[in-house]
Amino acid sequence: MKPAPFEYCRAGSTAQAATLLRAGDLLAKVCGGSQSLAPMLNLRLVQVDRLVDVSGIESLRGFALTDHALRIGAAVTHARIEDGELPDVTRGLLPHVAAGIAYRAVRNRGTLGGSLAHADPAADWVSTMCLLGATMLLAGPEGERRVAVGDFLQGPFTTALRDDELLVAVEVPRLSAAARWSYRKVCRKPGEFAEAIAAVWVDPGQGIARAVMGSLDGVPQLADGEDTLAALKTAPGRARWLDDAGIEDAYEREMHAEMLRRALQDVNDVSAA
């Protein structure tokens, strides 16, 4: 199939993009790498009146480093993160996650912002940014606003983005030198979306002990605090967390529980080394 007819506009700035998104009665969508949107358009699962291409906006392709965080432009590709073109403030977590997304051809075009704005529950960046407590920077006609990732992700394929806003950057906090992390997932075959995701971040220097369970029917499930992680190291504790996430299928429960067990064990092994 081919997409239904639409108007294509290439924005030269975030302000112009926001203006183009204010399309009145028209349905307008932002596109960057289009690795998710283009197939949906071709299958007519999504039909738009106007497509606003932001891939050429230079400010969305850069990054900035501060004492506490790395600001990553929304149009930065997975491949650039994988290849280490950005400062690594996560002690290898971001490059590791990027390298496991789909295939290299997809990573060459797919973008961090596009993945988060699409908000597929099985997408790697959705779970990763929840684990890190990242901040989303949104721009619209009224200027820029900051939204915590927990407030940004509102459900499957649903975010806090308004119709005339676009995601311009993501702020990722620095991990301390003592930080330990693990990221585990199950895919039926390499390159596919995950069927189960588990990620753990323990950072004694910042008082952080956190786990995320992703690739669910809704937003990722977050566990915070040393006591909570200690409970998840036990089979009954993991079972209770799966109950809280509403996972009833026995096969799915086993996948999520095993990924979580392995992720927690990874962090323990690093600590003991």
PAZAPA-4460 file (N, C-alpha, C; in steps of 0.05 Angstrom, whole numbers, plus 32768, in hexadecimal, padded with zeros to 4 digits):
% residues 273
    n_x    n_y    n_z   ca_x   ca_y   ca_z    c_x    c_y    c_z   seq   type   mol
   8011   7FE8   8000   8000   8000   8000   8011   8019   8000     1      M     A
   8005   802F   7FFA   8013   8049   7FFA   8003   805C   800C     2      K     A
   8010   8070   8017   8001   8082   802A   7FEC   8092   801B     3      P     A
   7FD9   809B   802A   7FC5   80AE   8020   7FD3   80C8   801A     4      A     A
   7FC9   80D8   8007   7FD6   80F1   8001   7FD9   8104   8019     5      P     A
   7FF0   8112   801A   7FF4   8125   8030   8007   813B   8026     6      F     A
   8007   8151   8034   8019   8167   802F   8033   8163   803E     7      E     A
   8049   8166   8030   8064   8162   803C   8071   817D   803F     8      Y     A
   8079   8183   8058   8087   819D   805E   80A1   8197   806D     9      C     A
   80B6   81A3   8064   80D0   81A0   8071   80D7   81B9   8081    10      R     A
   80D6   81B6   809C   80DA   81CC   80AD   80F8   81D3   80B0    11      A     A
   80FE   81EE   80B1   8119   81F7   80B4   8121   81FE   80D0    12      G     A
   810D   81FF   80E2   8112   8206   80FE   80FB   81FA   810F    13      S     A
   8100   81F9   8129   80EB   81EF   813B   80D3   8201   813B    14      T     A
   80D7   821B   8139   80C1   822E   8138   80B0   822A   811F    15      A     A
   80BD   8226   8109   80AE   8221   80F0   809F   8207   80F2    16      Q     A
   80AB   81F3   80FE   809E   81D9   8101   8085   81DB   8112    17      A     A
   8087   81EA   8128   8070   81EF   8139   805A   81FD   812B    18      A     A
   8061   8210   811A   804D   821F   810A   803F   820C   80F7    19      T     A
   804F   81FB   80EA   8043   81E8   80D6   8031   81D4   80E4    20      L     A
   8037   81CE   80FD   8027   81BA   810B   800C   81C6   8113    21      L     A
   800B   81E1   8115   7FF2   81EE   811B   7FE1   81F0   8102    22      R     A
   7FD7   81D9   80FA   7FCB   81D7   80E0   7FAD   81DB   80DF    23      A     A
   7FA1   81E6   80F4   7F85   81EA   80F5   7F76   81CF   80F6    24      G     A
   7F65   81CB   80E2   7F56   81B2   80E0   7F66   819B   80D4    25      D     A
   7F7E   81A1   80CB   7F8F   818C   80BF   7F9C   817B   80D4    26      L     A
   7FA1   8162   80CE   7FB0   8150   80E0   7FCD   8151   80D6    27      L     A
   7FDF   815B   80E8   7FFB   815E   80E1   800B   814C   80F3    28      A     A
   8021   8140   80E8   8033   812F   80F7   804F   8137   80F1    29      K     A
   8061   8133   8106   807D   8138   8103   808A   811E   80F9    30      V     A
   809E   8121   80E7   80AE   810A   80DF   80CC   8111   80E0    31      C     A
   80DC   80FD   80E7   80F9   8101   80E8   8106   80EB   80D8    32      G     A
   810D   80D5   80E5   8117   80BE   80D7   8102   80AE   80C9    33      G     A
   80E9   80AF   80D3   80D1   80A3   80C7   80D3   8084   80C7    34      S     A
   80E3   8079   80D9   80E5   805B   80D9   80CC   804E   80E5    35      Q     A
   80BD   805C   80F4   80A3   8052   80FF   808C   805E   80F0    36      S     A
   808D   8078   80EB   8076   8085   80DE   8072   807D   80C1    37      L     A
   8087   807B   80B2   8084   8075   8095   8076   805B   8090    38      A     A
   807D   8045   809E   806E   802C   8099   8051   802E   80A1    39      P     A
   804B   803D   80B6   802F   8041   80BE   8020   8051   80A9    40      M     A
   802D   8065   809D   8021   8074   8088   801C   8063   806F    41      L     A
   802F   8052   8068   802D   8041   8051   8016   802D   8054    42      N     A
   8012   8023   806D   7FFC   8010   8072   7FE2   801E   8078    43      L     A
   7FE3   8039   8078   7FCC   804A   807E   7FC0   8045   809A    44      R     A
   7FD2   803C   80AC   7FCA   803B   80C8   7FC9   8057   80D4    45      L     A
   7FD9   8069   80C7   7FD8   8086   80CE   7FD4   8095   80B4    46      V     A
   7FC2   80A8   80B4   7FBD   80BA   809D   7FBF   80D6   80A7    47      Q     A
   7FCF   80E6   8099   7FD3   8102   80A1   7FCD   8115   808A    48      V     A
   7FC8   812E   8091   7FC4   8142   807C   7FDF   8150   8076    49      D     A
   7FF0   8151   808A   800A   8160   8087   801F   8151   8096    50      R     A
   8036   814D   8089   804D   8141   8096   8063   8156   8098    51      L     A
   806C   815B   80B1   8080   8170   80B6   809B   8162   80BB    52      V     A
   80AE   8165   80A9   80C8   8158   80AB   80DB   816A   80BA    53      D     A
   80E5   8160   80D1   80F7   8170   80E2   8114   8165   80E1    54      V     A
   8119   8152   80CF   8134   8146   80CF   814A   8159   80C7    55      S     A
   8143   816F   80BA   8158   8182   80B1   815D   8199   80C5    56      G     A
   814F   8199   80DB   8153   81AF   80EF   816C   81A9   80FF    57      I     A
   8180   81BA   80FB   819B   81B5   8107   819A   81B3   8125    58      E     A
   818A   81C4   8132   8189   81C4   814F   817F   81A9   815B    59      S     A
   8170   819A   814B   8166   8180   8154   817A   816A   8150    60      L     A
   8190   8170   8143   81A4   815B   813C   81BC   815D   814E    61      R     A
   81BD   8170   8161   81D4   8174   8172   81D0   8169   818E    62      G     A
   81E4   8170   819F   81E2   8168   81BB   81F2   817D   81CB    63      F     A
   81EC   817D   81E5   81FA   8190   81F7   81FF   8182   8212    64      A     A
   8216   8186   821D   821E   8179   8236   821F   818D   824C    65      L     A
   8212   8187   8263   8214   8198   827B   8220   8187   8291    66      T     A
   8222   8194   82A9   822E   8186   82C0   821D   816E   82C9    67      D     A
   8203   816F   82C3   81F0   815B   82CE   81E3   814A   82B9    68      H     A
   81E3   8152   829F   81D3   8144   828C   81DE   8148   8270    69      A     A
   81D5   8136   825E   81DB   8139   8241   81C0   813F   8233    70      L     A
   81C0   8155   8224   81A8   815C   8215   81AC   8151   81F8    71      R     A
   819A   813F   81F0   819D   8133   81D6   8187   813D   81C4    72      I     A
   818E   8148   81AD   817A   8151   819A   8168   813A   8190    73      G     A
   814E   8141   818C   813B   812C   8185   8141   811E   816B    74      A     A
   814F   812C   8158   8155   8120   813E   8170   8111   813E    75      A     A
   817C   810D   8155   8195   80FD   8156   818D   80E0   8151    76      V     A
   819B   80D3   813F   8194   80B7   8138   819F   80A3   814C    77      T     A
   8193   808B   814B   819C   8075   815C   81B9   806F   8156    78      H     A
   81C0   8070   813C   81DB   8068   8133   81F0   807B   813F    79      A     A
   81EB   8095   8141   81FE   80A7   814C   8203   80A2   816A    80      R     A
   81EE   809A   8178   81F1   8092   8194   8201   8078   8196    81      I     A
   81FA   8065   8185   8208   804C   8184   8226   804F   817F    82      E     A
   822C   8061   816D   8248   8065   8164   8258   8077   8177    83      D     A
   824C   8080   818C   825B   8090   81A0   8261   80AD   8197    84      G     A
   8250   80B8   8185   8254   80D4   817D   824C   80E8   8193    85      E     A
   823D   80DE   81A6   8234   80EF   81BC   8244   80E8   81D5    86      L     A
   8248   80FB   81E8   8255   80F4   8201   8245   80DF   820F    87      P     A
   8253   80CC   821B   8245   80B6   8228   8243   80BC   8246    88      D     A
   822C   80C7   824E   8228   80CE   826A   821A   80B7   8279    89      V     A
   8215   80A0   826B   8206   808A   8278   8218   8071   827A    90      T     A
   8232   8075   8278   8244   805E   827C   823E   8046   826A    91      R     A
   8237   804D   8251   8233   8038   823D   8216   8030   8239    92      G     A
   8203   8039   8249   81E7   8031   8246   81DB   8039   822C    93      L     A
   81DD   8054   8225   81D0   805D   820D   81DC   8050   81F4    94      L     A
   81F6   804E   81F0   8201   803F   81D9   81F8   8022   81D8    95      P     A
   81F6   8015   81EF   81EE   7FF9   81F0   81D1   7FF7   81E6    96      H     A
   81C0   8008   81F0   81A3   8006   81E8   81A1   800D   81CA    97      V     A
   81AF   8022   81C1   81AD   802A   81A5   81B5   8013   8192    98      A     A
   81CA   8005   8199   81D5   7FF0   8188   81C1   7FD8   8185    99      A     A
   81AF   7FD6   8198   819C   7FC0   8197   8181   7FC7   818A   100      G     A
   817F   7FDE   817F   8166   7FE7   8172   8165   7FDD   8155   101      I     A
   8152   7FCD   814E   814D   7FC5   8132   8166   7FBD   8124   102      A     A
   816B   7FC8   810C   8182   7FC3   80FB   8190   7FDD   80F5   103      Y     A
   81A9   7FDA   80EC   81BA   7FF2   80E7   81AD   8005   80D4   104      R     A
   819F   7FFB   80BF   8192   800D   80AC   817D   801E   80BA   105      A     A
   816F   8012   80CD   815A   8020   80DC   8168   8034   80EF   106      V     A
   817D   802C   80FC   818B   803D   810F   8198   8055   8101   107      R     A
   819F   8052   80E8   81AB   8069   80D9   8197   807F   80D5   108      N     A
   817D   8079   80D5   8169   808E   80CF   8157   8093   80E7   109      R     A
   8151   807E   80F7   813F   8082   810D   814B   8094   8122   110      G     A
   813A   80A4   8130   8143   80B8   8142   8139   80B3   815F   111      T     A
   8148   80BD   8172   8140   80BB   818E   8125   80C8   8192   112      L     A
   8122   80E1   8189   8109   80EF   818D   80F1   80E2   817F   113      G     A
   80F6   80D8   8167   80E0   80CA   8159   80D6   80B2   8168   114      G     A
   80E9   80A3   8173   80E1   808B   8182   80D1   8092   819B   115      S     A
   80D9   80A7   81A9   80CB   80AF   81C2   80B0   80BC   81BB   116      L     A
   80AF   80CC   81A6   8095   80D8   819F   8081   80C3   8195   117      A     A
   808B   80AE   8188   807A   8098   817F   8070   8088   8197   118      H     A
   8081   8085   81AB   8079   8079   81C5   806E   805D   81C3   119      A     A
   807B   804D   81B2   8075   8030   81B1   807E   8024   81CB   120      D     A
   806D   8015   81D9   8075   800A   81F3   808C   7FF7   81F1   121      P     A
   8090   7FEB   81D9   80A6   7FD8   81D6   80C0   7FE5   81CD   122      A     A
   80C0   7FFF   81C9   80D8   800D   81BF   80ED   800F   81D6   123      A     A
   8106   800C   81CF   811C   800C   81E3   811F   8026   81F1   124      D     A
   811D   803D   81E2   8121   8057   81EF   810B   805E   8203   125      W     A
   80F3   8053   81FF   80DE   8059   8212   80E5   804E   822E   126      V     A
   80EE   8035   822F   80F5   8029   8249   810F   8035   8254   127      S     A
   8122   803B   8242   813C   8046   824B   8139   8061   8257   128      T     A
   8129   8073   824B   8125   808E   8256   8115   808D   8270   129      M     A
   8103   807A   8272   80F5   8077   828C   8108   806E   82A2   130      C     A
   811A   805C   829B   812E   8054   82AF   813F   806B   82B8   131      L     A
   8148   807C   82A5   815A   8092   82AB   814B   80AB   82B6   132      L     A
   8131   80AB   82B5   8123   80C3   82BF   8129   80DB   82AD   133      G     A
   8129   80D7   8293   8130   80EC   8281   811B   8102   8280   134      A     A
   8123   8119   8275   8110   812F   8272   810D   8135   8254   135      T     A
   80F4   8138   824C   80ED   813F   8230   80EA   815D   822D   136      M     A
   80F6   8168   8218   80F3   8185   8212   80E1   8188   81FA   137      L     A
   80CB   8195   81FE   80B7   8198   81E9   80B5   81B5   81E1   138      L     A
   80B2   81BA   81C7   80B1   81D6   81BD   8097   81DA   81AD   139      A     A
   808A   81F1   81B1   8072   81F8   81A3   8070   8216   81A0   140      G     A
   8059   8220   8198   8055   823C   8194   805A   824D   81AD   141      P     A
   8055   8241   81C4   8059   8250   81DD   8074   824D   81E9   142      E     A
   8086   8240   81DA   80A2   823D   81E4   80A7   8220   81EC   143      G     A
   80BC   821D   81FC   80C6   8202   8203   80BC   81FB   821F   144      E     A
   80B5   81E1   8223   80AE   81D8   823E   80BC   81BD   8243   145      R     A
   80C1   81B8   825D   80CF   81A0   8265   80BA   818D   8272   146      R     A
   80BC   8174   826A   80A9   8160   8274   80B8   8147   827C   147      V     A
   80B4   813E   8295   80C1   8125   829E   80B7   810E   828D   148      A     A
   80C8   80FA   8288   80C0   80E4   8277   80A8   80D6   8281   149      V     A
   80A5   80D4   829B   808D   80C7   82A6   8073   80D5   82A0   150      G     A
   8075   80EF   829C   805D   80FF   8295   805A   8100   8276   151      D     A
   8070   80FD   8268   8070   80FF   824B   8062   80E6   823F   152      F     A
   8069   80CE   824A   805E   80B5   8240   8043   80B0   824E   153      L     A
   802E   80B2   8240   8013   80B0   824C   8005   8096   8246   154      Q     A
   8010   8086   8234   8004   806C   822D   8010   8063   8212   155      G     A
   8007   804B   8209   8011   8041   81EF   800C   8056   81D9   156      P     A
   8022   805E   81CC   8020   8071   81B5   8013   808B   81BD   157      F     A
   8015   8092   81D6   8008   80AB   81E0   801B   80BA   81F2   158      T     A
   801F   80D4   81EB   8032   80E5   81FA   8025   80FF   8202   159      T     A
   8034   810F   8210   802A   812A   8219   802D   813F   8203   160      A     A
   8037   8138   81EC   803B   814B   81D6   8020   8156   81CD   161      L     A
   801E   8171   81CC   8006   817D   81C1   8008   817D   81A2   162      R     A
   7FF1   8183   8196   7FF0   8182   8179   8004   8195   816B   163      D     A
   800A   81AB   8178   801C   81BE   816C   8038   81BE   8179   164      D     A
   8040   81A8   8186   805A   81A6   8192   806A   8190   8185   165      E     A
   8085   8192   8189   8097   817D   8181   80AB   8178   8196   166      L     A
   80B5   8160   8198   80CA   8159   81AA   80E4   8163   819E   167      L     A
   80F3   8174   81AD   810B   817F   81A2   8125   8173   81AE   168      V     A
   8123   8169   81C6   813B   815E   81D3   8133   814D   81EB   169      A     A
   8147   813D   81F3   8144   812C   820B   815C   8131   821D   170      V     A
   8157   8135   8236   816C   8139   8249   8170   811F   8259   171      E     A
   8188   8115   8258   818F   80FC   8265   81A2   8102   827C   172      V     A
   819C   80F9   8295   81AE   8100   82AB   81C9   80F0   82A9   173      P     A
   81DD   80FB   82B5   81F7   80EE   82B7   81F6   80D7   82CB   174      R     A
   8202   80C1   82C6   8205   80AC   82D9   8220   80B0   82E7   175      L     A
   8221   80AB   8301   823A   80AE   830F   824E   8098   8309   176      S     A
   8267   809B   8312   827B   8087   830C   8275   806C   8319   177      A     A
   8264   806D   832E   825D   8054   833C   8244   8047   8331   178      A     A
   8238   8052   831D   821F   8048   8312   8222   802D   8305   179      A     A
   820D   801C   8308   820C   8002   82FB   81F1   8000   82ED   180      R     A
   81F1   7FF3   82D6   81D8   7FF0   82C7   81D7   7FD6   82B8   181      W     A
   81BF   7FCE   82B1   81BB   7FB7   829F   81A2   7FBC   828E   182      S     A
   81A3   7FB2   8276   818C   7FB5   8264   8188   7F9A   8256   183      Y     A
   8172   7F8D   825A   816C   7F73   824F   8152   7F74   8240   184      R     A
   8150   7F65   822A   8137   7F63   821B   8135   7F48   820C   185      K     A
   811D   7F41   8206   8117   7F29   81F7   810B   7F31   81DC   186      V     A
   8117   7F28   81C6   810D   7F2C   81AB   810A   7F11   819E   187      C     A
   80F4   7F0E   818F   80F0   7EF4   8181   8107   7EEF   816D   188      R     A
   8111   7F04   8160   8128   7F02   814F   8136   7F1D   8150   189      K     A
   8150   7F1E   8149   815F   7F37   814A   8151   7F4C   8138   190      P     A
   814F   7F65   8142   8144   7F7B   8133   8127   7F80   8139   191      G     A
   8119   7F6E   8146   80FD   7F72   814B   80F9   7F82   8165   192      E     A
   80E1   7F8C   8169   80DA   7F99   8182   80DB   7F84   8198   193      F     A
   80E1   7F8D   81B0   80E4   7F7B   81C7   80C8   7F71   81D0   194      A     A
   80C8   7F58   81D9   80B0   7F4D   81E6   80B1   7F52   8204   195      E     A
   80C9   7F56   820F   80CC   7F5C   822B   80E6   7F6C   822F   196      A     A
   80E5   7F80   8240   80FC   7F91   8246   80FF   7F93   8264   197      I     A
   8117   7F91   826E   811D   7F97   828A   8137   7FA7   828B   198      A     A
   8137   7FBC   829A   814F   7FCD   829D   8152   7FD5   82BA   199      A     A
   816B   7FD6   82C4   8171   7FDD   82E0   8187   7FF2   82E0   200      V     A
   8185   8005   82F2   8199   801A   82F6   819D   801D   8314   201      W     A
   81B5   8018   831D   81BC   801B   833A   81D3   802F   833B   202      V     A
   81D0   8045   8349   81E4   805A   834A   81E6   8064   8367   203      D     A
   81F7   8056   8377   81FA   805D   8393   8202   807A   8398   204      P     A
   8212   8085   8386   821B   80A1   8389   8204   80B5   8388   205      G     A
   81EF   80AE   837A   81D8   80BF   8378   81BF   80B5   8387   206      Q     A
   81C3   809F   8395   81AD   8093   83A4   8197   8088   8393   207      G     A
   819E   807D   837C   818A   8073   8369   818C   8054   8367   208      I     A
   8174   8048   836A   8171   802B   8365   8156   8028   8356   209      A     A
   8157   8021   833D   813F   8022   832C   813F   800B   8318   210      R     A
   8127   8002   8313   8122   7FED   82FF   810A   7FF5   82EE   211      A     A
   810B   7FEC   82D5   80F5   7FF1   82C2   80EE   7FD7   82B4   212      V     A
   80D4   7FD3   82B1   80CA   7FBD   82A1   80BB   7FC9   828A   213      M     A
   80C4   7FC2   8271   80B8   7FCE   825A   80AD   7FBA   8246   214      G     A
   80A4   7FC4   8230   8096   7FB4   821B   807C   7FA8   8227   215      S     A
   806D   7FB9   8234   8053   7FB1   8240   803C   7FBC   822F   216      L     A
   8024   7FB7   8238   800D   7FC2   822A   800A   7FE0   822F   217      D     A
   8017   7FEA   8244   8016   8007   824A   8032   8012   824C   218      G     A
   8035   8027   825C   804F   8033   8260   8060   8021   8271   219      V     A
   807B   8024   8270   808D   8013   8280   8086   8015   829E   220      P     A
   808B   7FFE   82AB   8087   7FFC   82C8   80A1   8003   82D6   221      Q     A
   809F   8016   82E9   80B7   8020   82F7   80B8   8017   8314   222      L     A
   80CF   800D   831D   80D3   8006   8339   80EA   8017   8343   223      A     A
   80E6   8024   835A   80FA   8037   8364   8100   8031   8381   224      D     A
   811A   8032   8388   8123   802F   83A4   8131   8014   83A8   225      G     A
   8144   8014   83BB   8154   7FFC   83C0   8142   7FE6   83CB   226      E     A
   812F   7FEC   83DC   811E   7FD8   83E8   810D   7FCA   83D2   227      D     A
   8103   7FDB   83BF   80F3   7FD0   83A9   8103   7FBE   8398   228      T     A
   811C   7FC6   8391   812D   7FB4   8381   8134   7F9B   838F   229      L     A
   8138   7F9D   83A9   813E   7F85   83B9   8127   7F71   83B8   230      A     A
   810F   7F7B   83B9   80F7   7F6A   83B7   80F6   7F5D   839B   231      A     A
   80FE   7F6B   8386   80FC   7F60   836B   8111   7F4A   8367   232      L     A
   8124   7F48   8378   8138   7F32   8375   812C   7F17   837D   233      K     A
   8115   7F17   8389   8107   7EFF   8391   80F1   7EF9   837D   234      T     A
   80EC   7EDF   8379   80D6   7ED7   8367   80BB   7EE2   836F   235      A     A
   80B4   7EE1   8389   809A   7EED   8390   8098   7F0B   838B   236      P     A
   80AF   7F19   838F   80AF   7F35   838A   80AB   7F3B   836D   237      G     A
   80B8   7F2C   835B   80B5   7F30   833E   8098   7F29   8336   238      R     A
   808D   7F14   8342   8071   7F0D   833C   805D   7F23   8343   239      A     A
   8062   7F30   835A   8050   7F46   8362   8052   7F5D   834E   240      R     A
   806B   7F62   8345   806E   7F78   8332   8061   7F72   8317   241      W     A
   8062   7F59   830F   8054   7F51   82F6   8036   7F54   82FA   242      L     A
   802C   7F4D   8312   8010   7F51   8317   8008   7F6E   8315   243      D     A
   8019   7F80   8320   8013   7F9D   831F   8013   7FA7   8303   244      D     A
   8023   7F9A   82F1   8024   7FA3   82D5   800D   7F97   82C5   245      A     A
   7FFE   7F85   82D1   7FE7   7F7A   82C3   7FEE   7F64   82AF   246      G     A
   8005   7F57   82B3   800E   7F42   82A1   8003   7F27   82AB   247      I     A
   7FF1   7F1B   829B   7FE4   7F02   82A4   7FEE   7EEA   8294   248      E     A
   7FF5   7EEE   827B   7FFE   7ED7   826A   8017   7ECA   8276   249      D     A
   8017   7EB0   8279   802D   7EA2   8286   8047   7EA6   8277   250      A     A
   8046   7EA4   825D   805F   7EA7   824D   806A   7EC3   8250   251      Y     A
   8059   7ED7   824E   8062   7EF3   8251   806D   7EF8   826D   252      E     A
   8061   7EED   8281   806B   7EF0   829D   8087   7EE4   829F   253      R     A
   808B   7ECD   8293   80A5   7EC0   8295   80BA   7ED0   8287   254      E     A
   80B4   7EDC   8270   80C8   7EEC   8262   80CF   7F05   8272   255      M     A
   80BB   7F13   827C   80C1   7F2C   828B   80D0   7F25   82A5   256      H     A
   80C7   7F10   82B3   80D4   7F09   82CC   80F1   7F01   82C8   257      A     A
   80F7   7EF2   82B2   8112   7EE9   82AD   8124   7F00   82A5   258      E     A
   811A   7F13   8295   812A   7F2A   828D   8131   7F3B   82A5   259      M     A
   811D   7F3E   82B7   8122   7F4E   82CF   8136   7F40   82E1   260      L     A
   8133   7F26   82E4   8147   7F17   82F5   8163   7F1A   82EA   261      R     A
   8166   7F18   82D0   8180   7F1A   82C4   818C   7F36   82C7   262      R     A
   817B   7F4A   82C3   8184   7F66   82C5   818E   7F6C   82E1   263      A     A
   817F   7F63   82F5   8187   7F67   8311   81A1   7F58   8317   264      L     A
   81A3   7F40   830C   81BB   7F30   8310   81D3   7F3E   8303   265      Q     A
   81D0   7F49   82EB   81E5   7F58   82DE   81F1   7F6D   82F0   266      D     A
   81DF   7F7D   82FC   81E8   7F93   830D   81F6   7F88   8326   267      V     A
   81EC   7F72   8331   81F9   7F66   8348   8215   7F5C   8341   268      N     A
   8217   7F50   832A   8231   7F45   8321   8246   7F5B   831D   269      D     A
   823D   7F72   8312   8250   7F88   830F   8258   7F93   832A   270      V     A
   8246   7F94   833D   824C   7F9E   8357   8260   7F8D   8366   271      S     A
   825D   7F72   8361   826F   7F5F   836F   828A   7F5D   8362   272      A     A
   828C   7F66   8349   82A6   7F63   833B   82BC   7F75   8346   273      A     A
***
